[in-house]
Amino acid sequence: MDAQGRGRADNIDPADQWVLNPNTGEYELRLTPSAPQSAVPRPRRPAPGAGAGAPRSRTASPQAPGRTVPPQRRRRGAPPEEPLPGRRGRRPAKQQKSKAKKVLMWTGGTMAFVVLAAAGAGYLYIRHLNDNITAVSDDGASTGGFSKDKAINILLIGTDKRTGEGNESYGDSGSVGHADTTILLHVSKDRSNATALSIPRDLIVDVPDCPTTQADGTSQTIPGTEGVRFNTSLGQDERTPSCTMRTVTELTGITPDNFMVADFNAVKTLTSAVGGVEVCLAKDIDDPDSKLKLSKGTHTIEGEEALAFLRTRHSVGFGGDLSRIELQQQFLSSLMRKLKSNDTLTNPSKMIKLAEAGTKALTVDSKLDSIGKLKDLGLELGKLNTKNLTFTTVPVIDNPAEKVKATVVVNDTTAPEVFDMIKNDVSFTAVKAQQKKEAAAVAARLKGTKSDASEVRVQVLNGGAEAGSAQAELEYLQNEAGVLKSENAGNADATLAKTTLEYAPDQADQARRLADIMGLSGSAMKPGKSVENSQGLPTMTLTLGKDFKGAGVKLNSASGSTPEGVQKSTADKVECAK
């Protein structure tokens, strides 16, 4: 080969050398840009009888003299990896097609949500991706990792850490890496729907004490802080992602299964790897702070421009962090659509670049420290249809303690119901017609006339609440709510997760009044039969469950529909930033 020919071969991107062999249905490494006969198949499992310790050949096939297959790297101390499973003998064409389809489905299944998709994309053909992954301890703050037979909660954290080429020009170049963008991704148990809950960085929260494991293996507890911005749950006072995880649990009552962290570099590398992300603007933007300059309309952005788009806030909405969250949600929806598009899934070169970029850009918890684990998570998330992924934000109000509005606090009226909907695996999106019908029937239980509180007759049972709750609620009903015809009936026969009210059809008016007093949802109301009280009169039965929050505290139980006023959008729709 002459010098010019060698130059062309040497400039070939290794990612572009993996090609699909139509005769076998497998991806193969093509070492030269010429004829198919130079293709080298992926390593296969040793044939039966071969020595277990026999080394695998690293040399190219006879058709490609002088070229070698680069050795796969392995983390220090890790056991040797098994070779990828190979095929024994030629299969009928139908089976080959089936296998090829399975490969695409397995890889495409990871395209469920942004960086998670990138992390699992190349599992079948790049085992060395394990070396790219950075994993840190969850310090016992998680559930122990996601489960295939349960709902999944993944905490996604974007930091404002500015390390890396070109990032020092963005504001605070010495940032320790705060939780600048945080999303709790909840995927339902049946994988039919999901909710991405954004947590504002300027939300005032209590950061709890945080036990952490140091680099030398010793333990240290970082003291908690009350009444501080949420973003200080990471980086501040050397807090780790597990501290952010504990803060989310403290705030929402939801314990995440796993976490994933990405910095400025992740945005740039991932968007470039996927070939750009389409965004829409309802007006021209020229923001010197974020360095974003785009005209009204649709644009495909990547790299530095994508980072600028996610950082801008003064030029959109009300110019604050909440407006930027809506911009970020639009961006993530678009990125997700791009990742699941045929343009990405059927392009081996793009898939490999995406997998490389994703694994290098992420820090994950120790329960997700391998491509195999990320692949399993990706397969679960890949079952989701994007139209049933809802983006929403923790309901907040301006901080009443501030004259100049700079932070926000939780909206105690609507936020508890949002948290309960996620905890109880209730969809923010109507997924099936049957679900809509059932939700309407449940909601109808709350509609209609209500009796006077003095006419409500009910007995109270403790079915899982703290000891003494039945008596405390009884005293509240009698002394403050005017429900005088009530009595304490002791403990229930069974423990209930949720508070329920059972009543006979002719007691529906009474039930609606008590539901109004206690904040019961339609799903907590159980039409059935009445019981006799101590005077032998027909009485409703109120059973306090584990969700009971205290006497006089409204339950705000998940009703199956998003609370009024809560912002939400779905990932399948294109929305232009205003």
C-alpha positions in Angstrom: 0.0 0.0 0.0 1.4 3.4 -0.9 1.7 6.3 1.7 -1.5 7.9 0.5 -3.4 4.6 0.9 -1.9 4.0 4.4 -2.9 7.5 5.4 -6.5 6.9 4.4 -6.6 3.6 6.3 -5.0 5.1 9.4 -7.5 7.9 9.5 -10.5 5.6 9.6 -12.5 6.0 12.8 -12.4 2.6 14.6 -16.1 3.1 15.3 -16.8 3.1 11.6 -15.1 -0.3 11.1 -17.9 -2.3 12.8 -20.3 -3.4 10.1 -23.3 -5.7 9.9 -22.5 -8.9 7.8 -25.8 -9.6 6.0 -24.8 -13.3 5.6 -24.4 -14.0 9.3 -26.5 -11.3 11.0 -23.6 -10.3 13.2 -21.5 -7.2 13.6 -17.8 -7.6 12.5 -14.7 -5.5 12.7 -13.6 -4.4 9.2 -9.9 -3.6 9.4 -9.7 -2.0 6.0 -12.1 0.1 4.0 -11.9 -2.4 1.1 -13.6 -5.7 0.3 -15.8 -7.6 2.8 -13.3 -10.5 2.9 -11.1 -8.4 5.3 -13.8 -8.4 8.0 -12.8 -10.0 11.3 -15.7 -11.5 13.3 -16.0 -10.7 17.0 -14.2 -13.1 19.3 -16.3 -16.2 20.0 -16.5 -18.6 22.9 -13.8 -21.3 22.8 -14.9 -24.6 21.3 -15.6 -27.5 23.6 -12.5 -29.1 24.8 -10.3 -26.0 24.4 -8.2 -25.2 27.5 -9.9 -22.7 29.7 -6.6 -20.8 30.1 -5.8 -20.7 26.4 -5.1 -17.1 25.3 -7.2 -15.6 22.7 -5.5 -14.5 19.5 -5.1 -10.7 19.1 -3.8 -10.9 15.5 -5.7 -10.0 12.4 -7.0 -12.6 9.9 -4.7 -13.6 7.1 -6.6 -11.3 4.8 -5.4 -8.3 6.7 -1.7 -8.8 7.3 0.2 -6.4 9.5 -2.9 -5.2 11.3 -3.9 -6.2 14.8 -7.1 -6.0 16.8 -6.5 -3.6 19.7 -6.6 -5.5 23.0 -9.5 -5.0 25.3 -8.7 -3.2 28.6 -9.8 -4.6 31.9 -10.1 -2.8 35.3 -7.2 -3.6 37.6 -8.1 -6.4 39.9 -11.1 -7.5 37.9 -11.4 -11.1 36.9 -10.8 -12.0 33.2 -14.0 -11.5 31.2 -15.6 -14.4 29.3 -15.5 -14.1 25.5 -18.7 -13.1 23.9 -21.0 -16.0 23.0 -20.6 -17.1 19.4 -22.7 -19.2 17.0 -21.9 -22.8 16.4 -22.5 -23.5 12.7 -24.7 -21.8 10.2 -28.4 -21.3 11.0 -31.3 -21.1 8.6 -31.9 -17.7 7.2 -35.1 -17.2 9.3 -33.2 -17.8 12.5 -30.4 -15.4 11.3 -33.0 -12.7 10.8 -34.5 -13.3 14.2 -31.1 -13.0 15.8 -30.3 -9.8 14.0 -33.7 -8.4 15.1 -32.9 -9.5 18.7 -29.6 -7.7 18.6 -31.3 -4.5 17.5 -34.0 -4.9 20.2 -31.4 -5.6 22.9 -29.4 -2.6 22.0 -32.4 -0.3 21.2 -34.0 -1.2 24.5 -31.4 0.9 26.3 -32.6 4.0 24.4 -35.1 4.8 27.1 -33.8 7.9 28.8 -31.0 10.2 27.9 -27.7 9.1 29.4 -29.1 5.8 30.5 -29.6 5.0 26.9 -26.1 5.9 25.9 -24.6 3.9 28.8 -26.0 0.6 27.6 -26.0 1.1 23.8 -22.8 -0.7 22.9 -22.9 -3.7 25.2 -22.9 -6.4 22.5 -19.8 -5.3 20.8 -17.6 -3.1 23.0 -16.8 -4.9 26.3 -14.0 -2.4 27.2 -16.7 0.1 28.0 -16.5 -1.2 31.6 -13.2 0.6 31.8 -14.9 3.9 31.1 -17.4 3.7 34.0 -16.7 5.7 37.2 -18.6 4.2 40.1 -18.9 5.6 43.7 -20.6 4.2 46.8 -24.2 5.0 47.5 -23.3 4.8 51.2 -26.5 2.9 52.0 -28.8 5.7 50.8 -30.5 3.7 48.1 -32.9 0.8 48.1 -30.0 -1.5 47.1 -30.6 -1.2 43.4 -33.4 -1.4 40.9 -35.5 -4.6 40.6 -37.0 -6.0 37.4 -40.3 -6.8 39.1 -40.8 -3.5 40.9 -41.3 0.2 40.0 -37.9 1.9 39.4 -36.7 5.2 40.8 -33.5 6.6 39.3 -31.9 9.9 40.5 -30.3 11.8 37.6 -28.0 14.6 38.7 -26.4 17.2 36.5 -23.6 19.1 38.2 -22.2 22.6 37.5 -18.7 21.2 37.7 -16.6 23.1 35.0 -13.6 20.8 34.6 -12.6 19.9 31.1 -11.5 21.8 28.0 -13.4 25.0 27.4 -15.5 24.8 30.5 -13.5 27.2 32.7 -15.1 30.1 30.8 -18.5 29.3 32.3 -19.0 31.4 35.4 -17.6 29.8 38.6 -14.7 27.8 37.2 -13.9 26.6 40.7 -17.3 25.1 41.4 -17.1 21.9 43.5 -19.9 20.5 41.5 -23.3 21.3 43.0 -26.6 19.5 42.1 -27.5 22.1 39.4 -30.1 19.9 37.6 -31.8 17.1 39.4 -34.5 14.7 38.1 -36.1 11.8 39.9 -37.1 9.4 37.2 -40.0 7.0 38.2 -40.9 4.1 35.9 -44.1 2.2 36.8 -44.0 -1.4 37.8 -45.7 -2.5 34.6 -43.4 -0.2 32.6 -46.4 1.4 30.9 -45.7 4.9 32.0 -43.0 7.1 33.8 -42.7 10.4 35.5 -39.6 12.6 35.4 -39.8 14.9 38.5 -37.5 18.0 38.3 -36.3 19.4 41.6 -35.4 23.1 41.5 -31.8 23.9 42.5 -33.0 26.9 44.5 -35.6 25.0 46.5 -35.1 25.5 50.3 -34.7 22.1 52.0 -33.2 20.4 55.0 -30.1 18.4 54.0 -29.8 15.5 56.5 -26.7 14.0 58.0 -24.8 12.1 55.4 -22.7 9.0 56.3 -20.0 8.6 53.5 -17.2 6.3 52.7 -13.8 8.0 52.1 -11.3 7.0 49.5 -9.2 5.2 52.1 -12.2 3.1 53.1 -12.9 5.0 56.4 -16.4 6.3 57.3 -17.3 9.9 57.9 -20.6 11.6 58.7 -21.1 15.0 57.1 -23.4 17.0 59.3 -26.7 18.1 57.8 -27.9 21.6 57.3 -31.4 23.1 57.7 -33.0 25.7 55.4 -30.5 25.7 52.5 -30.7 25.5 48.7 -31.2 22.0 47.4 -28.1 22.3 45.1 -25.8 22.3 48.2 -26.8 18.6 48.8 -23.9 17.8 46.5 -20.3 19.2 46.6 -20.8 21.5 49.5 -18.8 20.4 52.5 -17.5 17.4 50.4 -21.0 16.0 50.1 -21.3 13.0 47.7 -24.2 11.9 45.4 -25.5 9.8 48.3 -26.1 13.0 50.2 -28.3 14.2 47.4 -30.1 10.9 47.4 -30.8 11.2 51.1 -32.0 14.8 50.6 -34.5 13.6 47.9 -35.8 10.9 50.3 -36.2 13.5 53.0 -38.1 15.8 50.7 -40.3 13.4 48.8 -40.5 10.3 51.0 -39.2 8.3 47.9 -35.9 6.3 48.2 -34.1 6.2 44.9 -32.8 2.8 43.7 -29.8 4.2 41.9 -28.2 7.5 40.9 -26.3 8.7 37.8 -24.3 12.0 37.7 -23.2 13.9 34.6 -21.2 17.2 34.3 -20.8 19.9 31.6 -18.7 17.5 29.5 -21.5 15.0 29.4 -23.9 17.4 27.6 -21.3 18.3 25.0 -20.1 14.7 24.3 -23.5 13.0 24.3 -25.2 15.6 22.0 -22.3 15.4 19.5 -22.3 11.6 19.6 -25.9 11.4 18.7 -25.5 14.0 15.9 -27.3 16.9 17.5 -30.6 17.5 19.2 -33.5 19.4 17.7 -34.9 22.3 19.8 -37.5 25.0 19.1 -37.6 28.6 20.2 -40.7 30.9 20.1 -38.5 33.9 20.0 -34.9 35.1 19.2 -32.4 34.5 22.1 -29.2 36.4 22.6 -27.9 35.6 26.1 -24.4 36.8 26.9 -24.4 34.9 30.2 -24.9 31.5 28.7 -23.4 32.5 25.3 -26.5 31.2 23.5 -27.5 33.1 20.3 -30.3 31.5 18.3 -33.0 32.8 16.1 -36.7 32.0 16.5 -37.6 28.6 15.1 -36.2 25.1 15.0 -32.5 24.3 15.3 -30.3 21.2 15.7 -27.7 21.9 18.4 -24.8 19.9 19.9 -21.6 20.4 21.9 -21.0 23.9 23.2 -24.3 25.2 21.8 -26.3 22.5 23.5 -24.6 23.3 26.8 -25.4 27.0 26.3 -29.1 26.1 25.6 -29.3 24.2 28.8 -27.7 26.9 30.8 -29.7 29.9 29.6 -32.4 31.2 31.9 -32.5 35.0 31.7 -33.8 34.9 28.1 -36.7 32.5 28.6 -39.9 32.6 30.6 -39.6 34.6 33.8 -35.8 34.5 33.6 -35.3 32.2 36.6 -34.4 28.6 37.4 -38.0 27.4 37.0 -38.1 28.6 33.4 -34.8 26.9 32.7 -36.2 23.7 34.0 -38.9 23.8 31.3 -36.2 24.4 28.7 -34.2 21.4 30.0 -37.3 19.2 29.9 -37.9 20.2 26.3 -34.3 19.3 25.5 -34.4 15.9 27.3 -37.6 15.0 25.5 -36.0 15.8 22.1 -32.8 13.9 23.0 -34.9 10.9 24.0 -36.8 11.0 20.7 -33.5 11.2 18.8 -32.0 8.3 20.8 -35.0 6.0 20.0 -35.2 7.0 16.3 -34.2 4.7 13.5 -31.5 7.2 12.6 -29.7 6.2 15.8 -30.7 2.6 16.3 -29.7 1.5 12.8 -26.4 3.3 12.7 -23.6 1.1 14.3 -21.0 3.9 14.1 -23.3 6.3 15.9 -24.2 3.7 18.5 -20.6 2.9 19.3 -19.7 6.6 19.6 -22.8 7.2 21.8 -21.8 4.3 24.1 -18.3 5.5 24.4 -19.4 9.1 25.1 -22.1 8.0 27.6 -19.9 5.8 29.7 -17.0 8.3 29.9 -19.4 11.1 30.8 -21.1 9.4 33.7 -20.5 8.7 37.4 -22.9 6.0 38.7 -23.5 4.3 42.0 -21.7 1.1 42.8 -24.8 -1.0 42.0 -24.5 0.1 38.3 -20.8 -0.3 37.9 -20.7 -2.5 34.8 -22.1 -2.5 31.3 -24.1 -5.6 32.1 -26.0 -3.9 34.9 -26.6 -0.8 32.8 -27.8 -3.0 30.0 -30.3 -4.7 32.4 -31.6 -1.3 33.5 -31.8 -0.1 29.9 -33.9 -3.1 28.9 -36.4 -2.3 31.6 -36.5 1.4 30.7 -36.7 0.6 27.0 -40.1 -0.9 27.4 -41.6 2.5 27.9 -43.4 4.4 25.2 -42.2 8.1 25.1 -45.8 9.4 24.9 -46.3 8.0 28.4 -43.3 9.8 29.9 -44.5 12.9 31.8 -42.1 15.7 32.8 -43.2 17.7 35.8 -41.6 19.8 38.6 -41.9 19.8 42.3 -44.8 22.3 43.1 -43.3 25.4 44.7 -44.1 28.9 45.8 -41.8 32.0 46.3 -40.0 31.9 49.6 -42.2 34.1 51.9 -39.1 34.9 54.1 -37.4 36.9 51.3 -38.1 40.4 50.1 -36.1 39.9 46.9 -37.3 36.6 45.5 -34.3 34.3 44.9 -35.4 31.0 46.3 -38.6 28.9 46.5 -40.2 26.6 49.0 -42.4 23.5 48.6 -46.1 24.2 47.9 -47.7 22.2 50.8 -51.1 22.2 49.1 -50.1 20.3 45.9 -46.6 18.9 46.4 -47.7 16.1 48.9 -50.1 14.8 46.3 -47.5 14.7 43.6 -45.1 12.8 45.9 -47.9 10.4 46.8 -48.8 9.7 43.2 -45.2 8.7 42.5 -44.9 6.7 45.7 -48.1 4.9 44.9 -47.1 4.3 41.3 -50.0 6.4 39.9 -49.5 7.6 36.3 -49.5 11.3 35.5 -50.6 10.3 32.0 -53.8 8.4 31.1 -52.3 5.3 29.5 -55.3 3.2 28.7 -59.0 3.9 28.1 -59.9 1.5 30.9 -57.8 3.5 33.3 -59.6 6.6 32.3 -63.0 5.0 32.8 -62.0 3.7 36.2 -60.5 7.0 37.3 -63.8 8.8 36.3 -65.8 6.3 38.4 -63.5 6.8 41.4 -63.6 10.6 41.1 -67.5 10.5 40.9 -67.6 9.3 44.5 -66.5 12.7 45.6 -69.2 14.5 43.6 -72.7 15.1 45.1 -74.3 16.6 48.1 -72.6 16.5 51.5 -74.3 16.0 54.9 -73.6 18.4 57.7 -70.7 17.3 59.9 -73.1 16.9 62.8 -74.9 14.2 60.8 -71.8 12.1 60.1 -71.7 8.8 62.0 -68.4 7.0 61.9 -66.2 4.6 63.9 -62.4 5.0 63.8 -60.0 2.1 63.6 -56.2 2.0 63.6 -55.0 -0.1 60.7 -51.3 0.7 60.5 -50.9 4.3 61.8 -48.8 5.2 64.8 -50.2 4.0 68.2 -52.8 6.4 69.6 -53.7 7.7 66.1 -57.3 6.6 66.3 -58.0 8.4 69.5 -56.2 11.5 68.4 -58.2 11.6 65.1 -61.4 11.0 67.0 -60.7 14.0 69.3 -60.0 16.2 66.3 -63.2 15.1 64.5 -65.3 15.8 67.6 -63.7 18.9 69.0 -62.7 20.8 65.8 -64.5 19.3 62.8 -67.9 18.9 64.4 -68.3 15.2 63.8 -69.9 14.4 67.1 -71.4 11.0 66.2 -68.0 9.3 66.1 -66.3 6.7 68.3 -62.9 4.9 68.7 -63.3 1.2 67.8 -59.7 0.2 68.5 -57.4 -1.6 66.1 -58.3 -3.1 62.8 -57.9 -6.8 62.0 -55.4 -6.1 59.2 -52.7 -3.5 58.4 -53.5 -1.2 55.5 -51.1 0.9 53.4 -53.7 3.6 52.8 -56.5 5.0 54.8 -60.0 3.9 53.7 -63.6 4.8 54.4 -66.2 2.1 53.9 -69.9 3.1 53.8 -73.3 1.9 52.7 -75.0 3.5 49.6 -77.4 5.5 51.8 -74.4 7.0 53.6 -72.7 8.5 50.5 -73.6 12.1 51.7 -71.9 11.4 55.0 -68.9 9.9 53.3 -68.4 12.9 51.0 -68.4 15.2 54.0 -65.9 13.2 55.9 -63.7 12.9 52.8 -63.8 16.7 52.5 -62.8 17.1 56.1 -59.9 14.6 55.9 -58.7 15.2 52.3 -59.6 11.6 51.2 -59.4 10.8 47.5 -62.1 8.9 45.6 -59.9 5.8 45.7 -59.9 5.9 49.5 -63.7 5.7 49.6 -65.0 2.1 49.5 -68.7 1.7 48.8 -69.8 -1.4 50.8 -71.8 -1.9 53.9 -72.3 -0.2 57.3 -71.7 -1.6 60.7 -73.5 -1.0 64.0 -72.0 1.4 66.5 -72.2 1.1 70.3 -75.8 2.4 70.2 -76.8 -0.1 67.5 -77.0 2.5 64.8 -75.6 2.1 61.2 -72.1 3.6 61.1 -69.4 4.1 58.5 -65.9 2.6 59.2 -62.8 4.8 58.9 -59.6 2.8 59.0 -56.3 4.7 59.4 -53.5 3.3 57.3 -49.8 3.7 57.2 -50.3 6.9 55.1 -52.0 8.6 58.0 -50.0 11.8 58.8 -51.6 12.9 62.1 -54.8 14.2 63.5 -56.3 17.0 61.5 -53.7 16.6 58.7 -55.3 16.2 55.3 -54.1 13.1 53.5 -54.0 14.5 50.0 -54.1 10.9 48.7 -53.2 10.3 45.1 -56.4 10.7 43.1 -55.2 9.3 39.8 -55.1 12.7 38.2 -52.5 15.5 38.3 -53.3 18.1 40.9 -54.7 21.4 39.5 -52.0 23.9 38.6 -49.1 21.4 38.4 -46.9 21.9 35.3 -46.4 18.8 33.1 -45.5 17.8 29.6 -45.0 14.6 27.7 -41.9 13.5 25.9 -43.6 12.8 22.6 -44.6 16.4 22.0 -42.5 19.3 20.6 -42.8 22.5 22.5 -41.1 25.8 21.7 -39.4 27.7 24.5 -41.0 31.1 25.1 
